[in-house]
Amino acid sequence: MPALFKAPASLIVCLYHQFLCASCVRYRRLFGAVLLLVFANISLAQSPVWRISDAEKSFYLGGTIHVLRASDYPLPEAFDEAYSKTNTVVLEVDIDSISQARFESLVLSSVFYPPNENLKQHLNKSAFKALSAYCRSVDIPVESLLKMRPGLVISTISVTELQKLGADQDGVDTWFATKARRDGKAVEGLETVEQQIEFLANLGTGNESRIILQTLQELEQLSDELNALTSAWRKGDLALLDQLVVKPMKDDYPRVYEQLLLTRNQQWLPLLERFLASDHVEFVLVGAAHLAGDEGLVEQLRKRGYQVEQLP
C-alpha cells in the first residue's frame, strides 16, 4: 500500500481539466493536469457512475478523469451502459459552444498578463529560482511561462510531466462528447466557457509563489499518483475521494474549494433536478471530486430525497 500523499496543488487544475482538455483539440496540445488521488484500500467492485431517480424519471451521473492514458481504455462498462440509455450528454462545459475566434480572444485577454505585467513580479526569489531551474530541465524558455498567469503555468508544468507518462489521450468527457456527436445525440454544458476561463484566470492569484513551489515539489510523486488515480476512479470510491482530495483542498485552499467545488455544485443542483422533469434522459459527466463529500453532488441529491444507485 503506497503512502498517502497530501492533495497536490496541480489537483486544482486537473479538476478543471474538462475545459482544458477540450481546448487542446483546437491548440493540438494539452493544457491541464490530472486529478491526483491515492490508492489506499480495496473496495467492492463498483463504478464511477450513478443512476439518479425520482418516482417517474431518471438520469445518469458519471464521475470523470479528464486525462487518460491509452492503457486506461476500455472505460468501465457502466459508462457504456449509461450512454446507451441516454439521448443527451451533459458536460461541465461544451467547448464547441463558442467560435474559435471568441475562444482565442477570451484566453489571450484572461489567462495571460497584460504587456506591463508578468509572473516574476508576483514570485518570491525561491519560487522564481525553482521555476527557472525546472524550465531549464525541460528546455522551456522561462520567459514564455512568465507571460502566463499562475493557473496556466501550473497546467503547463503538470501536463509536460504527464505527457512523459503517456497521459496525452483525451479524457472521459471528450471521449463521450465526440461519440455523442457522431451518434447524433445532443451535447450540452452545465456552465459556459467564459465561466471556466474566469476561474483559470483567478487561480493562484495572491498565492503565486506557494502554488508554483508546491506544484514543482510534487512532480516526483506524479507517476505513483497517476497509477493510484486509475484504481480509485474505476471503483467510484467517494469516501477515498473525500479523504484524499476534497478535505485537503478545504484545508489548503479554502477559497479555491469554495469557488471550484462548493459554489459550482450548488449552482448545478437545480439544473440536475430539472433533468428529472425533461423529456430526455441525460448522462451528466463531471470531475469525480464534484461527487464526493457531504457537499458533493451524490450526497446532496440523496438528501433532497432522490434515489441514488451506484452502478456495478
N, C-alpha and C positions, 0 to 999 in steps of 0.2 A: 504494500500500500504506500503510494507516494506521500510525501509530506504535504500538509495543507499550505497553500500559498495565500498570501494576502491579496485581496482583489486589486488587480493592476490598474494603472491609470489608463492604459490602452483599452481596457474593458469599456470605458465610457464611450469611446468612439465606435467600438465594434457593435455596441448596441444600436448605434445609429446607421449601421452599415448597409441596410437595405437601400437607402437613398444613394449612398456612396457606390455600392456595387452596381446599381442601375446606371449611374452616371458614367461608370468606367466603360460601358459599352460605347458611349459616344467618344471618349477620350482614348480608348484602346489600352487602358491600364487601370489598375485598381487604385482607389483612394479609400483606404479604410483598414481596419484590423478586425480581429476575430474575438468573439466572446470567449473570455478566458475563465475556465472553470477548473475544478479539481475533482478527479475520480476518487471517492473516499470509501465507498461501500458498494456491495452488490445488492440490488433490489429486484423485486419481481419484474418479470418481463412486461413492460408497458411501453407506450409510445408517447411522443410529444404532441398528440392530437386528442382533442376533446369534442364530444357532442354536447351542445347546449340546447336544452329543450324547455318548452312550456307545455301546456295541455294540448296544443294544436300544432305547433311548428318547431323546427329545429334548425340550427346552423352548426358549422364546424369551426373550431378554433385551433390553429396549429402554432406551436412554438418553433421558431426557426433559428438556424445559424446562418449568418449572412455571407459566410465564405466557407466553401468546402473544397476538399481535395478530390481528385478523380477517384481515389480509393474509397471515398466515403459514399459512393453510389454503389448499388441502388439505395434509395431512401427507404426508411421504414415503411412497411406495407400499408400502414394506417393512412399515410398521405395519399396514396393512390385510391384507397377505399373512400376517403372523404371527397377527393376530387371527382370521382366517378358519380357521386350522388349530388353534386352541386352544379349550378349553371353560372355562378358568378364568383370570381376570385377577387378578394379584397386584400390589398397590401397596406403597409404603413403609408406609402405614397406611391402614386402612379407617375413615374418619371416621364412618361410619354405624354403627360397632360399639358406640357408646355413645349414651345418651339425650341429648336437648338439655339437660335439667336437669343431668346429670352433667358434660357438656362445659362449660357456663357456670360451674359450681362450680369445676372444675379451673382454668379460665382466670383467674377472679377471685382465686383463692387462690394462684396460682403466678406469673403474669406482671405483676401489679400489686403495688405496695408496700403494706404494712400502713399503717394511718392515721397512725402516728407516724414514718413514714419516707418520703422521696421522692428522686427522682433528683438534685435540686440538691445534696443533701448529699454526693453522690459525684462531683460535677463540679468541676474547677478553674474559675477565672474565665474563661479563654479559651473553654473548651468551653461554659459556660453562656451567655456573650455570643453565641457563634456560633449556638447553638440558639435563643436568643431572637430573634436577627435573622432566622433562617430562618422561624420561626413567624410573625413579622410580615409577611414577604414573601408568605406563602401564606394569611394570615388564619386561622391556627390558634392558639388560646389556648395559650401555652406551659404554663400550669398543667395543661392536660389531659394533656400529654406527661409532665410531671413525676411523675404518678401511676404511670407505666409503668416497668417495668424496661428496661434498655438494649436488649435484643433486640427487644422490641416497638416501642420508639421508632425504631430504625433501619429496622424493617419499615415503619412508618407513613410515615416520610420517603421511603423509596425508592418505595413504591407511589404516593404522592402525585405524584411526578415521572413515574413510568411511566404513570400514567393520562393525563398530558398528552401522552404519545407514542402513545396508543391501545392500550396494553398492559393492557387491562382485560377480556380474554377468558379463559375457562378454559384451563388448560394441557393437555398431553397426557394426564396422569393422570386428570384429571376427565372429559375427553372420553371416554376408554375405559371408565371406571367407569360413567358414565351409559349408554353404549352397551351395555355388558355386561349391566347390569340390565334394560335394555329388551329385549335379545335372550334373556334367560333364562339367562345364563351366571353362574357363581359369581364373587364378588369377595372377595378375601382381603387381609390385610395382613401384612407381614413383622414389624411391631412394633406396639405399642399406642399409642393416643392419649396415654396417660399418659407414656410414654417421650419422645414428641416434645415435649410441653409442658414436661417437665422440662429438656430441652436449651434450649428457648427461654428459660426462666426463668433459666438459668445463663449464657446468652450475654452476654459482655461484663463479667461480674461481676469486679471488681478492675481492670478496664481501661476504665471507663466513659468517661472523658474522651477517651482515644485513639480508641475506636471511634466515638464521636459525631463528633469532629472529622474523622476520616478519611472517614466517610460523607458529611458535608456538603461536604468539599473535592472529592469525586469526582463530584458531581452534574453538573458541566459536561460530563463525558465520557459521560454516560449514553446519549445518543442514538446516538453513534457505536458504543458498545459493544453496544447492543441490536441494531443492524443487523449488526454483526460476528458476534454470537452466532448469529443465524439461519443464516448461511452455514456457520459452523463446525459447528454442531449437525447440520445436514442431511447433512453429509459423514461424520459419525461419526468425526471426526479425533481419536483418543485421544492421539496424540503432542502435538497442539496443546493439548488439554485439560490434559495433564500439565504442559506447559511454562508455560502461562499461568494455570492455576488451582491445580492440586494442589501443585506445588513452591513457588509463592509463599505458599500457605497454610501449608505446613510451616515456612517461614522466618518469616513474620509472626505466625502464630497457631498455634504447635505444639500447644498444649493443645487448641485447638478442632479442629485437624486430627485429633488422636487421637480425640477424642470424636465428631466428626461423620462422619469417613470411615473411619479405620482400624478403630476398635473395632466400628463397625456393620458394615463389610464382613466382619470376622472372625465376627461373630455371624450374618450372613446366609448365609455359605458353606455351613454344614451344612444349612440349610433349602433352599438351591438344590439341593444334592446329593440331598435327599430327593425332589425333584420328578422325578428320573430313575428313581425306584422307584415312583412313584404310577401310578394307573390313568388319570389325566387328562393333558392337555397344557396346560401353563401358559404364560402370557405375562406375564413379570415386568417391571414398569415402575418404574425408579428414576432419581433425578437423575443426569445424564450424568457428573458428576465421580466418581461411585462406580465407574465403569468404567475410569477412566484410571490410568496409572502402574503401577509394579511391584506395588503393594499393592492395585490396583484389582481388581474382580471378574473382568474378562475375563482378565487375566494370571494371576490366582490359579486360575481354573478351568482354564486351559491347563496350568499347572504341575501340576495334580492329574491330568493325563492325559486330560482330556476334549477332544473335538473342538470347536473354536471357529470358526465360519464367519460372517463378516460378510456380511449380505445386501446386494445391489446396490440 
